[in-house]
Amino acid sequence: MRYEFINEFEVSASADDVWAIYSSPNFHTLTVQLLPNTLKSKDILEGDGCSVGTILCVVLLPGHGLPASKEKIVTVDHEKRLKEIQTIEGGYLEMGCTFSILSFEILVKEINACVIKTVTKYEINDDLAASVSGRLHTYLDGCVAIAQGISNQLAEQIARAAI
């Protein structure tokens, strides 16, 4: 069975400014900084950190119930402001999922407002779904915390520029 979880987070900044962060080669480092109680590390194994084909190793801190994973950036669309990252080893795949992908899409709302839409999709046999879906909160909560952290950073930058 295929499952999909969607979260939308409104940000008081332009879609271009938010996309610049999500598409940056340092995004993986920023996620570790924004999730200090969840992520131990997120390191580049192959690629430049922002282009299709980049492979990242993700290690969570103990107690989060997920094994380390390898993720591959499979889509970066600057026009649509869309980035997709697929788990290719470990993580939810090790727990029985046959497919796991995370997408970030930055949607224009107004000139200085946008929505960060995060979609998590995974496939798993129905008999394992209950045991895995309970652990998805780590992933989903992390995506929301990243959106909040980026929103806060941009608000601080705007405030400093106004002085």
PEZIRA-V618130 format. One record per residue. PHI is phi in whole degrees, 0 to 359 (none if undefined). PSI is psi in radians with two decimals (NA if undefined). Layout:
BEGIN
phi->PHI psi->PSI
phi->PHI psi->PSI
END
This chain:
BEGIN
phi->none psi->2.53
phi->258 psi->2.35
phi->239 psi->2.63
phi->217 psi->2.29
phi->239 psi->2.30
phi->238 psi->2.36
phi->229 psi->2.40
phi->236 psi->2.29
phi->232 psi->2.11
phi->277 psi->2.40
phi->233 psi->2.41
phi->270 psi->1.13
phi->202 psi->2.82
phi->291 psi->2.65
phi->299 psi->-0.63
phi->296 psi->-0.71
phi->294 psi->-0.73
phi->292 psi->-0.76
phi->299 psi->-0.63
phi->302 psi->-0.60
phi->283 psi->-0.85
phi->295 psi->-0.49
phi->262 psi->0.07
phi->285 psi->2.66
phi->292 psi->-0.20
phi->258 psi->0.14
phi->302 psi->-0.69
phi->299 psi->-0.66
phi->290 psi->-0.71
phi->298 psi->-0.67
phi->298 psi->-0.65
phi->294 psi->-0.70
phi->294 psi->-0.64
phi->280 psi->-0.29
phi->235 psi->0.99
phi->294 psi->-0.34
phi->265 psi->0.02
phi->237 psi->-0.92
phi->267 psi->2.26
phi->276 psi->-0.80
phi->200 psi->2.75
phi->212 psi->1.73
phi->246 psi->2.57
phi->282 psi->2.17
phi->263 psi->-0.64
phi->215 psi->2.56
phi->92 psi->-2.90
phi->253 psi->0.01
phi->94 psi->-0.19
phi->222 psi->-0.15
phi->257 psi->2.79
phi->304 psi->2.36
phi->101 psi->-0.29
phi->299 psi->2.37
phi->242 psi->2.28
phi->242 psi->2.55
phi->256 psi->2.14
phi->247 psi->2.16
phi->236 psi->2.14
phi->270 psi->2.75
phi->292 psi->2.70
phi->303 psi->2.58
phi->98 psi->-0.06
phi->263 psi->-0.05
phi->72 psi->0.25
phi->236 psi->2.33
phi->288 psi->2.83
phi->304 psi->2.68
phi->219 psi->2.84
phi->247 psi->2.33
phi->239 psi->2.55
phi->236 psi->2.26
phi->286 psi->2.05
phi->251 psi->-0.29
phi->216 psi->2.31
phi->222 psi->1.90
phi->241 psi->1.80
phi->291 psi->-0.53
phi->291 psi->-0.77
phi->275 psi->-0.15
phi->54 psi->0.97
phi->234 psi->2.31
phi->227 psi->2.28
phi->237 psi->2.38
phi->232 psi->2.10
phi->254 psi->2.35
phi->286 psi->2.21
phi->247 psi->-0.20
phi->198 psi->2.49
phi->71 psi->-2.71
phi->52 psi->-2.30
phi->294 psi->-0.47
phi->296 psi->-0.68
phi->291 psi->-0.38
phi->269 psi->0.01
phi->117 psi->-0.12
phi->290 psi->2.56
phi->261 psi->-0.16
phi->199 psi->2.42
phi->209 psi->2.18
phi->217 psi->2.52
phi->238 psi->2.31
phi->235 psi->2.50
phi->242 psi->2.19
phi->231 psi->2.28
phi->257 psi->2.01
phi->254 psi->2.30
phi->289 psi->2.31
phi->249 psi->-0.90
phi->218 psi->-3.07
phi->300 psi->-0.69
phi->239 psi->0.67
phi->208 psi->2.47
phi->211 psi->3.07
phi->236 psi->2.29
phi->266 psi->1.94
phi->259 psi->2.10
phi->247 psi->2.22
phi->236 psi->2.20
phi->249 psi->2.16
phi->238 psi->2.44
phi->209 psi->2.71
phi->241 psi->2.42
phi->203 psi->2.65
phi->296 psi->2.48
phi->305 psi->-0.61
phi->291 psi->-0.32
phi->258 psi->-0.17
phi->303 psi->-0.77
phi->297 psi->-0.70
phi->289 psi->-0.55
phi->274 psi->-0.71
phi->298 psi->-0.51
phi->293 psi->-0.40
phi->266 psi->-0.11
phi->294 psi->-0.37
phi->303 psi->-0.55
phi->300 psi->-0.81
phi->293 psi->-0.85
phi->293 psi->-0.79
phi->299 psi->-0.66
phi->297 psi->-0.73
phi->297 psi->-0.70
phi->293 psi->-0.75
phi->297 psi->-0.65
phi->297 psi->-0.82
phi->300 psi->-0.76
phi->297 psi->-0.75
phi->297 psi->-0.74
phi->294 psi->-0.72
phi->302 psi->-0.79
phi->296 psi->-0.74
phi->299 psi->-0.79
phi->292 psi->-0.65
phi->297 psi->-0.70
phi->295 psi->-0.72
phi->297 psi->-0.73
phi->295 psi->-0.74
phi->297 psi->-0.75
phi->295 psi->-0.66
phi->291 psi->-0.47
phi->282 psi->-0.28
phi->282 psi->NA
END
